[in-house]
Amino acid sequence: MKSTFKILFYLKRGAIRANGCALIMGRITVDGVGTQFSTKLEVKPEEWDTKANRATGRSNANKQVNSLLEEIKRAFPLPQIYFLLSL
């Protein structure tokens, strides 16, 4: 049986903070079963690329956000994901 695994990042646009930024949320899906989590990162909605799931622009803040999102992607080994989804 082939297993599917996907990590997606998106903005929580319904809750814009006072500083004008929105939280970046994550969704992990394994074999059609998903769970959501907060990355504790934020970015301005106009600086978010929905298709690429990344912050746009070349500012140091956006580069750091993109770097941290890549670290999050690498931090989840598949066995750990299966365990988290079974809770």
C-alpha positions in Angstrom: 0.0 0.0 0.0 1.4 3.4 -1.0 1.3 6.1 1.7 0.7 9.8 1.0 2.2 12.6 3.1 1.8 16.3 2.7 2.6 19.4 4.7 0.8 22.6 3.8 1.2 26.1 5.2 -1.6 28.7 5.1 -2.5 32.0 6.7 -5.2 32.3 9.3 -6.7 35.3 7.6 -9.7 35.6 9.9 -7.6 36.7 12.8 -5.4 39.6 11.7 -3.4 40.8 14.7 -3.0 44.5 15.7 0.3 44.7 13.9 -1.4 43.8 10.6 0.1 40.2 10.5 -1.7 36.9 10.3 -0.6 33.6 11.9 0.9 31.0 9.6 -0.8 27.7 10.3 0.2 24.2 9.2 -1.7 21.2 8.0 -0.2 17.7 7.9 -2.1 15.0 5.9 -1.1 11.3 5.9 -3.3 8.9 3.8 -6.2 11.4 3.8 -6.2 12.0 7.6 -5.1 15.4 8.6 -4.3 17.6 11.6 -3.6 21.3 12.0 -1.1 23.2 14.1 0.2 26.7 14.6 3.7 27.5 13.5 3.8 30.5 15.9 5.1 32.5 12.9 3.4 35.5 11.4 3.5 37.5 8.1 1.6 40.3 6.5 -1.2 38.8 4.3 0.0 40.8 1.2 3.4 39.2 1.6 2.1 35.6 1.5 2.1 33.5 -1.7 -0.8 31.1 -1.4 0.3 28.8 -4.2 3.9 28.5 -3.0 2.9 28.4 0.7 5.7 30.8 1.4 6.4 34.5 2.3 7.3 36.7 -0.7 9.8 39.4 -0.8 13.5 39.7 0.1 13.2 41.2 3.5 15.2 39.5 6.3 12.0 38.8 8.2 10.4 37.0 5.2 13.7 35.1 4.5 13.7 33.9 8.1 10.0 32.9 8.0 10.7 30.8 4.9 13.8 29.2 6.5 11.8 28.3 9.6 9.0 26.8 7.5 11.6 24.6 5.7 12.9 23.5 9.1 9.4 22.6 10.2 9.0 20.5 7.0 12.3 18.6 7.8 11.5 18.2 11.5 8.6 15.7 11.0 9.8 12.2 10.2 6.9 10.0 8.9 6.7 7.6 12.0 6.2 10.6 14.2 3.4 11.9 12.0 1.6 8.6 12.2 1.8 8.7 15.9 0.5 12.3 16.1 -2.4 11.5 13.9 -3.4 8.5 16.0 -3.9 10.6 19.1 
